Amino acid sequence: MQVDKDPRLVELILRESRRVVRHRSGVLIVEHRLGFVMANAGIDRSNIDPQIGTDPVLLLPADPDASATALRQTLAARYGTAPGVIISDSFGRAWRHGTVGIALGSAGLPALLDLRGSPDLYGRALRVTETGFADEVAAAASLLMGQADEGIPVVLVRGLARSDPDTNAAQLIRSADQDLFR
């Protein structure tokens, strides 16, 4: 496989992946071990202090939903309130240019809202609408956090309440048998 990337990086990408989905010069799209279909298994070299070591990289969390739950529990113990928590990252989309923030992990909020059966503006029942609520919150927060040298790792969103049951961000990943493109 010829992708014109540092072989050490390719090895790490493959270790973090279930399979290669597509490749060409400069591009390696994989199914990450967590189920995300993404470039380079989400491995990032940006915004890491090079003083840390030789060519440091950043990997996705081992279990982003567990990380969000642990952070939520820590905040509850320290401050007496358990806010919803989203672990987010920038993500490219196959059919559009540009990256947007998505929820890798979440706790304490509904990651996916199933609106099927709910009425639309004119009373017609929605038939296929599921909203990636955690992804929408992550995208909004990403506008404030930035993608480069802004240095804003956390955004506090107030007044955003849902009564729907909590679900984790793993619910947002479409299974391979439902995915028309892989």
QUINOR-V531935 format. One line per field, one symbol per residue. ss: DSSP state (2 for helix, 1 for strand, 0 for the rest). Layout:
ss->???
//
This chain:
ss->00000022222222201111111100111111000011122201000002220000010000022222222222222220000011111111100111111111111001001100001000001000011022222222222220000000000000000000001022220002220000
//
